[in-house]
Amino acid sequence: MQKPWEGRFKEKTEGFVERFTQSVSFDKGLALWDIRQSIAHVKTLLKAGILSEEEAEKLIQGLSSIEREVSEGRFAFRQELEDVHMNVEFRLTEKVGDVGGKLHTARSRNDQIATDERLYIKDNILYMCGLLKELRKTLVRLAEKSVEVIAPSYTHLQRAQPIRLAHYFLAYREAFLSDEKRFMDAFRSADALPLGSGAVAGVDFPLDRFYTAELLGFNRVCRNSMIATADRDFILDALYACAVCGMHLSRLAEDLILWSTEEFGFVDLPDRLCTGSSIMPQKKNPDVLELIRGKTGRLYGNLMSLLTTLKALPMSYDRDLQEDKEPLFDSLKTLADCLEGARLVLEGMNLRANKMKSFSGGFTLMTDLANYLVLKGLPFRQAHHVVGSITAYLLEKGKKPEELTMEELRNFSDLFEKDALSLLDAFTSADRKVAYGGTSKEDILERIHVAKREEGLI
């Protein structure tokens, strides 16, 4: 089969080179976007007077026919044709004859692939944002369900202060909201048309690139033909957004893995989302959560892989850029699966409110005693020292803070009065956090209302 570029060569391409340089085994995933931009390119060539009405109609009909073949899984991709572009063009020529050879007028595979990737990223980012929204809705529902559930918060993986569990779920909702903003930044980064830049220097034909951009839904046009074909920052932005979102999912997974252990016992994961052991019949393993945590490493690796590929490339297009697609495809698919898995686990798990509450009193209430003294006029550092001494006393005596008497408190400070004992309650502690963004019931109810409105739940 004749190569589109072999006129300059005197030797047949080595079989190894065909295998080593082909990209169709993975860039075939761009076929639908490649056809979409080709149809827009035909219309632009027609507008420029480069194609006749008859030629343009014939090419568009042929491309539309190929689009159906791809969508229905009937298109036969051929490795010897190197990439998705040549596969589509070869099939088009089979269908419409020599006029198919006019499709590549005023474009290069350099600006063609950059356009395909930008279209692909934009569509997939919108899909990812849809998955993020569904996950956030699940978190809002859990928050609404758990307003009256008290739980310990942790710093340094040590019990810190009591919170209403809803506060925890709303915290992750904020994290995934920031992920959507990152993805939309990546969307805007990709929202520029490279097509019409040619291989590197621009094209010799009077193309209306703004018309092409309008046809393809781009908000702007790349202003420099060299960077248009060299730029892969928009892919890095998408990979970065995937990596950060994966990190948030991994942290959530780690919490739930710990909470599902017998030692914590805060949640019971659904059997249908867990697996067992081949040797230990009692085991119930949180494999979905563990894999979410593990696959985050792949998301990081894909970002670092492309950063490393790009770091020493001269301007403009280099074949190294062929290596940008597999990390992109893998990250988007991997993250989509992780988002779905996290949502299913959250929807299916059972909360053990009594177990959480049993972990939520005790020494997690000591900061409230310190703040009580501050409100009585004692400088915080002195109050901290006083309550630290009370803590040491309780540990030595093997007593819980809730067992303190008024007499014992006053042994450490005369500022303690009878109302201080009422602070030794987890719900009271949580609801004293009255500043905006805290874990008081009043603030949480307001945050849930706002979240429901923002997520379209009301």
Secondary structure, 3 states (H helix, E strand, C coil): CCCCCHHHCCCCCCHHHHHHHCCHHHHHHHHHHHHHHHHHHHHHHHHCCCCCHHHHHHHHHHHHHHHHHHHCCCCCCCHHHCCHHHHHHHHHHHHHHHHHHHHHCCCCHHHHHHHHHHHHHHHHHHHHHHHHHHHHHHHHHHHHHCCCCEEEEEECCEEEEEEEHHHHHHHHHHHHHHHHHHHHHHHHHHCEECCCCCCCCCCCCCCCHHHHHHHHCCCEECCCHHHHHHCCHHHHHHHHHHHHHHHHHHHHHHHHHHHCCCCCCCEECCHHHCECCCCCCCCCECHHHHHHHHHHHHHHHHHHHHHHHHCCCCCCCCHHHHHHHHHHHHHHHHHHHHHHHHHHHHHHCEECHHHHHHCCCHHHHHHHHHHHHHHCCCCHHHHHHHHHHHHHHHHHHCCCHHHCCHHHHHHHCCCCCHHHHHHCCHHHHHHCCCCCCCCCHHHHHHHHHHHHHHCCCC
